[in-house]
Amino acid sequence: MKLYELLIIGGGASGLAAAVTAHTMGIRNIAVLERLPRVGKKILATGNGRCNLSHVPVTSADYLGSYNPGHVLDVFGDVRDFFENLGLYCRTDDQGRMYPYSMTASAVLDALRMYAGEISKFCNQRVTRLEYKHALWHAFTEQGELFKAKKVIFSAGGTVGSQFGTDGSAWHMLADLGIPLVEGRAILCPIRSDPGILKELKGIRVKGAVTLLDRGRNMQTETGEIQFTEQTVSGICVFNLACRLDSRRFADYQLQINLCPELEGAEILSRLYTCQAVRPEADCENMLSGMIQKAIVRVILRQNQIRPGMPCMNLTDEQLRHLACSLQDFRFPVLGTVNAQAQASAGGVHGLALDENLQVKSHPGLYITGEAVDVYAPCGGYQLHWAWASGSTAAKACAKN
Ligand SMILES: Cc1cc2nc3c(=O)[nH]c(=O)nc-3n(C[C@H](O)[C@H](O)[C@H](O)COP(=O)(O)OP(=O)(O)OC[C@H]3O[C@@H](n4cnc5c(N)ncnc54)[C@H](O)[C@@H]3O)c2cc1C
């Protein structure tokens, strides 16, 4: 049995931020319990190995979920200061995405690990049960160890990313304590659609705007690069739309792709008329391929029941109008999400169960951070910003109380 002032369950982004902050605030007897052989494995994979660690600006309006992150973001303050105090400098790209100056995720983990050097880290220790008795928290591990502490920060992540140690299995400890949880679901992931359409489009990337339709109603539009695979529509813009899906009713949704978002419908139609007038003998496939990729043209022609080889001079006004519409209304049914490729999950401890410093109201001394709180956001550095902010705020509250 080992006795500590503070136990941190999970050595990921928010757990390590909590550890370094607690250390800075003067807590000396800290232990981080991590189920994997090393801490911070997920951090190394973030931002394609570059770690998009925050966003400029970032406000509570950027976040969804049942917990209002406003106070936590305020207490955390400037993310640059947080990392510069660890010796890590950052840079921000023209879209507001902040990265370590070296553009390497390992630099972020190194900075956190170096600073957390004096903190006891117990790897290969999977916590399976939490109990509060005799004025102490007891954390039992699968490996048969018992750790005790006055305070616990639960930083065991969300429900996706089992290769990084997070599969949601840790949440049952919180449920066993009677803490209300919002069910976990994958977000920031590719969306599965009709393989019948996608088989012809696989490997294609286009720039466009994607709108998520819920029973025909516009939910959200995102622009950017759209990628097609054999089974999915993907790309950052699609990842962001996946945040909005209710997994109990995928059949209600459709993706509507606008392949020419910069053009008005009338402009597209006028371009088609011009193409028809300039090269009347060209076939329909070639006429459209001046604007969009041939594989997409073939699908759109088929959906409009037009033969690709037909000379374009034979297209009627009505057919041209339909084609112009199709280029801005290329539809895909939503069949599901690809959870195995998700970058984050929504759900976690319900906001009403937590105070403004992330302490569980019904269980003083227990704090929840990162993806284990029902707070989530689109791609762009917001998830990690929340991880640092929540870990750091919980640690400050532990030091003060
Ligand atoms: C491929 C990928 C790329 C991403 N890129 C970005 C990006 O560029 N920018 C961004 O903002 N976000 C990104 N994210 C999301 C971001 O990494 C997470 O939101 C963030 O790491 C969550 O922090 P956390 O502390 O809640 O959990 P995690 O960082 O997931 O850490 C949880 C830790 O707890 C450990 N653990 C779990 N259960 C137990 C247990 N029972 N006992 C002990 N330890 C346990 C896990 O092994 C893990 O180390 C990305 C995610 C992925 C998967």
The ligand as an SDF file (V2000), in Angstrom:
LIG
                    3D

 53 58  0  0  0  0  0  0  0  0999 V2000
   -4.7990   10.1540  -33.6380 C   0  0  0  0  0  0  0  0  0  0  0  0
   -5.2530   11.3130  -32.7890 C   0  0  0  0  0  0  0  0  0  0  0  0
   -4.9020   12.5900  -33.1380 C   0  0  0  0  0  0  0  0  0  0  0  0
   -5.3470   13.6790  -32.3710 C   0  0  0  0  0  0  0  0  0  0  0  0
   -4.9310   14.9180  -32.6990 N   0  0  0  0  0  0  0  0  0  0  0  0
   -5.3340   15.9700  -31.9500 C   0  0  0  0  0  0  0  0  0  0  0  0
   -4.8450   17.2680  -32.2250 C   0  0  0  0  0  0  0  0  0  0  0  0
   -3.9700   17.4680  -33.0830 O   0  0  0  0  0  0  0  0  0  0  0  0
   -5.3310   18.3010  -31.4810 N   0  0  0  0  0  0  0  0  0  0  0  0
   -6.2470   18.1130  -30.4800 C   0  0  0  0  0  0  0  0  0  0  0  0
   -6.6530   19.0850  -29.8470 O   0  0  0  0  0  0  0  0  0  0  0  0
   -6.6620   16.8730  -30.1570 N   0  0  0  0  0  0  0  0  0  0  0  0
   -6.2270   15.8070  -30.8400 C   0  0  0  0  0  0  0  0  0  0  0  0
   -6.6380   14.5460  -30.4990 N   0  0  0  0  0  0  0  0  0  0  0  0
   -7.5060   14.3820  -29.3130 C   0  0  0  0  0  0  0  0  0  0  0  0
   -6.6730   14.5050  -28.0110 C   0  0  0  0  0  0  0  0  0  0  0  0
   -5.5080   13.7440  -28.1200 O   0  0  0  0  0  0  0  0  0  0  0  0
   -7.4850   14.0160  -26.8020 C   0  0  0  0  0  0  0  0  0  0  0  0
   -8.7060   14.7280  -26.7510 O   0  0  0  0  0  0  0  0  0  0  0  0
   -6.7250   14.2060  -25.5000 C   0  0  0  0  0  0  0  0  0  0  0  0
   -5.5260   13.4590  -25.5030 O   0  0  0  0  0  0  0  0  0  0  0  0
   -7.5800   13.7600  -24.3170 C   0  0  0  0  0  0  0  0  0  0  0  0
   -6.8290   13.8940  -23.1470 O   0  0  0  0  0  0  0  0  0  0  0  0
   -7.2090   13.0410  -21.8540 P   0  0  0  0  0  0  0  0  0  0  0  0
   -6.2210   13.3790  -20.8070 O   0  0  0  0  0  0  0  0  0  0  0  0
   -8.6370   13.1590  -21.5420 O   0  0  0  0  0  0  0  0  0  0  0  0
   -7.0260   11.5250  -22.2890 O   0  0  0  0  0  0  0  0  0  0  0  0
   -5.8230   10.7640  -22.9660 P   0  0  0  0  0  0  0  0  0  0  0  0
   -4.8090   11.6850  -23.4870 O   0  0  0  0  0  0  0  0  0  0  0  0
   -6.4670    9.8090  -23.8730 O   0  0  0  0  0  0  0  0  0  0  0  0
   -5.1380    9.9970  -21.7310 O   0  0  0  0  0  0  0  0  0  0  0  0
   -5.8280    9.0380  -20.9520 C   0  0  0  0  0  0  0  0  0  0  0  0
   -4.7710    8.1360  -20.3390 C   0  0  0  0  0  0  0  0  0  0  0  0
   -5.3900    7.3370  -19.3390 O   0  0  0  0  0  0  0  0  0  0  0  0
   -4.8650    6.0140  -19.4020 C   0  0  0  0  0  0  0  0  0  0  0  0
   -5.8600    5.1250  -18.8050 N   0  0  0  0  0  0  0  0  0  0  0  0
   -7.0740    4.7890  -19.2980 C   0  0  0  0  0  0  0  0  0  0  0  0
   -7.7080    3.9680  -18.4360 N   0  0  0  0  0  0  0  0  0  0  0  0
   -6.8860    3.8070  -17.3700 C   0  0  0  0  0  0  0  0  0  0  0  0
   -6.9820    3.0780  -16.1540 C   0  0  0  0  0  0  0  0  0  0  0  0
   -8.0650    2.3310  -15.8590 N   0  0  0  0  0  0  0  0  0  0  0  0
   -5.9430    3.1110  -15.2820 N   0  0  0  0  0  0  0  0  0  0  0  0
   -4.8210    3.8520  -15.5730 C   0  0  0  0  0  0  0  0  0  0  0  0
   -4.6740    4.5410  -16.7270 N   0  0  0  0  0  0  0  0  0  0  0  0
   -5.7010    4.5350  -17.5960 C   0  0  0  0  0  0  0  0  0  0  0  0
   -4.6670    5.8120  -20.9010 C   0  0  0  0  0  0  0  0  0  0  0  0
   -3.7610    4.7670  -21.1680 O   0  0  0  0  0  0  0  0  0  0  0  0
   -4.1530    7.1740  -21.3470 C   0  0  0  0  0  0  0  0  0  0  0  0
   -2.7470    7.2590  -21.2700 O   0  0  0  0  0  0  0  0  0  0  0  0
   -6.1840   13.4530  -31.2380 C   0  0  0  0  0  0  0  0  0  0  0  0
   -6.5240   12.1500  -30.8830 C   0  0  0  0  0  0  0  0  0  0  0  0
   -6.0660   11.0840  -31.6490 C   0  0  0  0  0  0  0  0  0  0  0  0
   -6.4330    9.6760  -31.2430 C   0  0  0  0  0  0  0  0  0  0  0  0
  1  2  1  0
  2  3  1  0
  2 52  2  0
  3  4  2  0
  4  5  1  0
  4 50  1  0
  5  6  2  0
  6  7  1  0
  6 13  1  0
  7  8  2  0
  7  9  1  0
  9 10  1  0
 10 11  2  0
 10 12  1  0
 12 13  2  0
 13 14  1  0
 14 15  1  0
 14 50  1  0
 15 16  1  0
 16 17  1  0
 16 18  1  0
 18 19  1  0
 18 20  1  0
 20 21  1  0
 20 22  1  0
 22 23  1  0
 23 24  1  0
 24 25  2  0
 24 26  1  0
 24 27  1  0
 27 28  1  0
 28 29  2  0
 28 30  1  0
 28 31  1  0
 31 32  1  0
 32 33  1  0
 33 34  1  0
 33 48  1  0
 34 35  1  0
 35 36  1  0
 35 46  1  0
 36 37  1  0
 36 45  1  0
 37 38  2  0
 38 39  1  0
 39 40  1  0
 39 45  2  0
 40 41  1  0
 40 42  2  0
 42 43  1  0
 43 44  2  0
 44 45  1  0
 46 47  1  0
 46 48  1  0
 48 49  1  0
 50 51  2  0
 51 52  1  0
 52 53  1  0
M  END
$$$$
